[in-house]
Structure formats: C-alpha cells, structure tokens
Amino acid sequence: MRINTDGQITIPPDIREQLGLLPGTEVQLEVIDDTVQIRRRSPLNRGVQLVAAIRGKATRSLRTDEIMQLTRQDP
C-alpha cells in the first residue's frame, strides 16, 4: 500500500467491510510510537446524521396506517 501525492491511502474493501467503514464514516487517527491507529468516531454518529438529513423533508403528512397501506400495495 502506498500513500498518494495527496497523502491518501485506500483501505482494502475486506477491511472496510469487516469494520463497517462506509462512505462518510468519521474516523480518528492516533499515533502510537511508530504506528498509526484508525478508529471510528462513534458507531451511532452515522445514524444521527442520517436522521438529521431527512428530518423535515416529508412532502405530505400521512398517518401511520396510510404509510402501511402504501408499503403493502401491489406494484
């Protein structure tokens, strides 16, 4: 693995999958002696960001039973 001219590296897909590192995942780098440790900042952080991004985006006000009916309709 090499560092590119922008100082970036690519984390192999199998490692990203094993650790649940999705695009947009916040990570923290820490230097310990002569190694670099990468940690996810918070496993709940992504969920909080997703909820914040969609909050207030609904175009209609639907009751729960109306939503359930829409999700169960045949195509």
Summary of the structure (lengths in Angstrom):
residues: 75
radius of gyration: 19.9
end to end distance: 47.7
largest distance: 60.0
contacts: 108
relative contact order: 0.09
helix: 33%
strand: 16%
